[in-house]
Amino acid sequence: MEQLYKLLETFNGFLWCPVMLVLLVGTGIYLNIALRFFSFRNWVRAYKCLWQGRSHQSEHGEISPWNALMTALAADIGTGNVVGVALAIAVGGPGALFWMWVTALVGMMTKFSEVLLSVHFREKTPAGNWVGGAMYFIKNGLGPKWIWLGTCFAVFGICACIGTGGMVQAKAITDNISGTFGLPAWLCGLILVGLCVAVLLGGVRRIGAVAGKIVPFMAIMYVFMCLLIIGMNIEKVPSVFWWVISDAFQPTAATGGFVGATVMMAIRQGMARGIFSNEAGLGTAPMAHAASTAETPLVQASIGMLDVFIDTIIVCSMTGFVILVTGTWTAGSSSASMMTSMAFEQALPGVGQLAVTICLSFFAFTTILGWCVYGERCAIYLFGDRAQKVFRLVYCLAVGVGSVLALDAVWLLADTCNALMALPNLTGVLLLSPVLFKIVRDEVARDGRFVV
């Protein structure tokens, strides 16, 4: 088992090498240039579409455009926004935050393209489920000879879902609550499974409804606390902003417990953590957006690209600035997992660590909900509608198991499957890019709200 774990670790490192990051970011750059930076030119219009889509109903789709975005954000906004940002800064220095921004701004176009293709090529199953994602736009867009690629995506998606979305997030919740409140892990796990059963067995409509209420609340609460801490250190903000920009292009000097970082370390950490957080290019969020009732694929794709901006430019930036203005980033990479808690506790003694625990628990719980949608869509693709309820029960069981067991191997396997999902997804997007460009031009010609 130890040799198998090391082999998997080596394979994971190979998959997430700089070539993968270049492929993910390079695809975004190509799409931005080809579509004349659509995401920047239509950013405000996308927010207007989101606001108008809060309760939009249609016979085409299952959940409103608002709830589709909230479901995707539920899966995106997770521990990576708190712990992942801290790790990026601890290893790559303040400049890593700049490269997270770059990755997000480029990745908005990748997410737009994934969502548009997913909605355009989606299907309605006999049971009435509106399903889409990389496996469907590969099958319906590229033809029968590419079905094997879509099947690979679905298999990898189920593995990543059960591991990343179920077991690992459940473990994060139980560890946080047990450590803060002293509750036994089995009790936390039991409560968590009960909550999951109550929400997940209700299907994508109930998940979307719950996410539509919890996600805005948890994001606003977290951002408010971050702004409070930043406001308490407002005099440091200009110098922190300069740190982020300047250290992105020059080596970060050692200071305090921070051992220093090269420019390449900043680039790699910033890009990797940004992609892990917003999932642009991995092909996950489009499966939630494909169930939207939006009037056109262009509208939902424009809404879909906002989750990258909200996740990384807003939420991750808040975490990064809190860590930098409080100075806890100099603690070094050995304490990266506690860096955000240290920053909050230092600024808000007595309540800071508790606040982070509560936010992390909310983030992880909504991630569990969002990833269930992804997993069941993959299961439906492979086995049909009959697999939907079976998958939900298996997923809830995985949450219970993950909450009480140490699962390093499961986390590594799930992370590997995340990378394996990106390969067929990006292949499909790139091969279908001529179709994508035509759809966008035709849709823009019909809808005067957008420009290209």
Residue pairs with C-beta under 8 A, 6 or more apart in sequence:
1 409
5 408
5 409
5 412
8 409
8 412
8 413
8 416
9 412
11 416
12 412
12 415
12 416
12 419
15 416
15 419
15 420
16 272
16 415
16 419
18 268
20 419
20 422
21 268
21 271
21 272
21 275
23 422
23 426
24 107
24 110
24 271
24 275
24 280
24 281
24 422
24 426
25 102
25 103
25 106
25 107
25 271
27 110
27 281
27 426
27 429
27 430
28 106
28 107
28 108
28 109
28 110
28 280
28 281
29 106
30 430
30 433
31 109
31 110
31 112
31 113
31 429
31 433
31 436
32 38
32 39
32 106
32 109
34 433
34 437
35 109
35 437
35 440
35 452
36 452
37 109
38 109
38 112
38 440
38 450
38 452
39 105
39 108
39 109
39 112
39 305
40 105
41 451
41 452
42 302
42 450
42 451
43 309
45 302
45 449
45 450
46 302
46 303
46 305
46 306
47 306
48 449
49 65
49 294
49 299
49 302
49 303
49 449
50 65
50 66
50 69
50 303
50 306
53 64
53 65
53 66
53 292
53 294
53 299
53 303
54 64
54 65
54 66
55 64
55 66
56 64
56 65
56 66
56 293
56 294
56 295
57 64
57 293
58 293
58 294
58 295
60 130
60 293
61 130
61 291
61 292
61 293
61 294
62 128
62 129
62 130
62 204
62 205
62 208
62 291
62 293
63 71
63 204
63 205
63 208
63 209
63 291
63 292
63 293
64 208
64 212
64 292
64 293
65 292
65 293
65 294
65 299
65 300
65 303
66 212
67 208
67 209
67 211
67 212
68 208
68 288
68 289
68 291
68 292
68 294
68 300
68 303
68 304
69 289
69 303
69 304
69 306
69 307
70 208
70 211
70 212
70 215
70 216
71 204
71 207
71 208
71 211
71 212
71 288
71 369
71 370
71 373
72 284
72 285
72 288
72 289
72 304
72 307
72 370
73 211
73 215
73 219
73 307
73 310
73 311
73 366
73 370
74 207
74 211
74 214
74 215
74 366
74 367
74 369
74 370
75 165
75 279
75 284
75 285
75 288
75 366
75 367
75 369
75 370
75 371
75 373
75 374
76 277
76 278
76 279
76 285
76 307
76 311
76 370
77 215
77 218
77 219
77 310
77 311
77 315
77 363
77 366
77 367
78 169
78 277
78 363
78 364
78 366
78 367
79 169
79 172
79 360
79 363
79 364
79 367
80 273
80 276
80 277
81 277
81 311
81 315
81 316
81 319
81 363
82 319
82 340
82 356
82 359
82 360
82 363
83 336
83 337
83 340
83 360
84 273
84 276
84 277
84 316
85 97
85 100
85 273
85 277
85 316
85 319
85 320
85 323
85 340
86 319
86 323
86 329
86 336
86 337
86 339
86 340
87 269
87 273
87 333
87 336
87 337
88 96
88 97
88 100
88 269
88 270
88 272
88 273
89 96
89 97
89 269
89 320
89 323
89 324
89 329
89 339
90 258
90 329
90 331
90 332
90 333
90 335
90 336
90 339
91 261
91 265
91 269
91 333
91 336
92 99
92 252
92 261
92 265
92 266
92 267
92 268
92 269
92 270
93 247
93 252
93 258
93 260
93 261
93 265
93 266
93 329
94 240
94 243
94 244
94 247
94 252
94 320
94 324
94 329
95 243
95 244
95 246
95 247
95 248
95 249
95 250
95 252
95 261
95 263
95 266
95 267
95 270
96 248
96 261
96 265
96 266
96 267
96 269
96 270
96 273
97 244
97 270
97 316
97 317
97 320
97 324
98 244
98 245
98 247
98 248
98 266
98 270
99 248
99 266
99 267
99 269
99 270
99 271
99 274
100 270
100 271
100 273
100 274
100 277
100 312
100 316
100 317
100 320
101 274
101 312
101 313
101 317
102 270
102 271
102 274
103 270
103 271
103 274
103 275
103 278
103 280
103 312
104 274
104 278
104 280
104 308
104 309
104 311
104 312
104 313
104 316
105 313
107 274
107 275
107 278
107 280
107 281
107 308
107 312
108 280
108 305
108 306
108 308
108 309
109 305
110 280
110 281
110 429
111 278
111 280
111 281
111 285
111 286
111 304
111 305
111 307
111 308
112 301
112 302
112 304
112 305
113 301
113 429
113 433
113 436
114 134
114 280
114 281
114 283
114 285
114 286
114 304
114 425
114 429
115 285
115 286
115 289
115 290
115 297
115 300
115 301
115 304
115 305
116 297
116 298
116 300
116 301
116 304
116 436
116 439
116 440
117 137
117 141
117 286
117 428
117 429
117 432
117 435
117 436
118 132
118 133
118 134
118 136
118 137
118 286
118 287
118 289
118 290
119 132
119 286
119 289
119 290
119 292
119 294
119 297
119 300
119 301
120 137
120 297
120 439
121 132
121 136
121 137
121 139
121 140
121 141
122 130
122 131
122 132
122 136
122 290
123 130
123 131
123 132
123 136
123 140
124 130
124 131
125 131
125 380
125 384
125 385
126 385
127 385
127 388
129 204
129 291
129 380
129 385
129 388
130 290
130 291
131 287
131 290
131 291
131 377
131 380
131 381
132 286
132 287
132 289
132 290
132 291
132 377
133 153
133 157
133 283
133 286
133 287
133 290
133 374
133 377
133 378
133 381
134 150
134 153
134 283
134 286
134 421
134 424
134 425
134 428
135 150
135 151
135 153
135 154
135 157
135 378
135 381
135 424
136 150
136 290
136 381
137 428
137 432
138 146
138 147
138 149
138 150
138 153
138 424
138 427
138 428
139 146
139 147
139 150
141 428
141 432
141 435
142 149
142 428
142 431
142 432
146 428
149 424
149 427
149 428
150 381
150 424
150 428
151 381
151 382
152 420
152 424
153 283
153 378
153 421
153 424
153 425
154 378
154 379
154 381
154 382
155 378
155 382
156 417
156 418
156 420
156 421
156 424
157 283
157 284
157 287
157 374
157 375
157 377
157 378
157 417
157 421
158 375
158 378
158 379
158 382
158 391
159 413
159 414
159 417
160 371
160 414
160 417
160 418
160 421
161 371
161 372
161 374
161 375
161 378
161 395
162 375
162 394
162 395
162 398
162 414
163 407
163 410
163 411
163 413
163 414
163 415
163 417
164 371
164 411
164 414
164 415
164 417
164 418
165 367
165 368
165 370
165 371
165 372
165 374
165 375
165 395
166 368
166 371
166 372
166 375
166 395
166 398
166 399
166 402
167 398
167 399
167 401
167 402
167 405
167 407
167 410
167 411
167 414
168 402
168 407
168 410
168 411
168 414
169 364
169 365
169 367
169 368
169 371
169 399
169 402
170 189
170 192
170 364
170 368
170 398
170 399
170 400
170 402
170 403
171 402
171 403
171 405
171 406
171 407
172 360
172 364
173 188
173 192
173 360
173 361
173 364
173 365
173 403
174 185
174 188
174 189
174 192
174 403
174 404
175 185
176 357
176 360
176 361
176 364
177 183
177 188
177 357
177 361
178 184
178 185
178 188
179 357
180 353
180 354
180 357
185 403
185 404
186 403
186 404
188 403
189 399
189 400
189 403
189 404
190 400
192 365
192 399
192 400
192 403
193 396
193 397
193 399
193 400
193 403
195 365
196 368
196 369
196 372
196 395
196 396
196 399
197 396
199 206
199 207
199 210
199 369
200 206
200 207
200 369
200 372
200 392
200 395
200 396
201 389
201 392
201 396
203 388
204 288
204 291
204 373
204 376
207 369
207 370
207 372
207 373
208 288
208 291
210 369
211 366
211 369
211 370
214 362
214 365
214 366
215 366
218 359
218 362
218 363
218 366
219 310
219 314
219 315
221 359
222 315
222 318
222 359
222 363
223 314
223 315
223 318
225 344
225 348
225 355
225 359
226 318
226 319
226 321
226 322
227 318
228 348
229 322
229 325
229 326
229 343
229 344
229 347
229 348
230 237
230 318
230 321
230 322
230 325
232 347
233 325
233 326
233 347
236 324
236 325
237 321
237 325
240 321
240 324
240 325
243 324
244 320
244 324
247 266
248 263
248 266
248 267
248 270
249 263
250 263
251 260
251 261
251 262
251 263
252 258
252 260
252 261
252 266
253 260
254 260
255 330
256 327
256 330
256 331
256 332
257 330
257 331
257 332
257 334
257 335
258 329
258 330
258 331
258 332
259 332
259 333
261 269
273 316
274 312
274 316
275 281
275 282
276 418
277 311
277 312
277 316
278 307
278 308
278 311
278 312
279 285
280 308
281 422
281 425
281 426
282 418
282 421
282 422
282 425
283 421
283 422
283 424
283 425
284 371
284 374
284 421
285 304
285 307
286 304
287 373
287 374
287 377
287 378
288 370
288 373
288 374
289 300
289 301
289 303
289 304
290 377
291 373
292 300
292 303
294 300
294 303
296 443
296 446
296 447
297 439
297 443
298 439
298 440
298 443
298 444
298 447
298 450
299 447
302 450
319 340
322 340
322 343
322 344
322 347
323 329
323 339
323 340
323 343
326 342
326 343
326 346
326 347
328 339
328 342
328 343
328 346
329 339
331 339
331 342
335 342
340 356
341 352
341 353
341 356
341 357
343 352
344 352
344 353
344 355
344 356
345 352
345 353
345 356
346 352
348 355
368 399
372 392
372 395
375 391
375 395
376 387
376 388
376 391
376 392
376 395
379 387
379 388
379 390
379 391
380 387
380 388
402 410
429 436
440 452
441 452
443 450
444 450
444 451
444 452
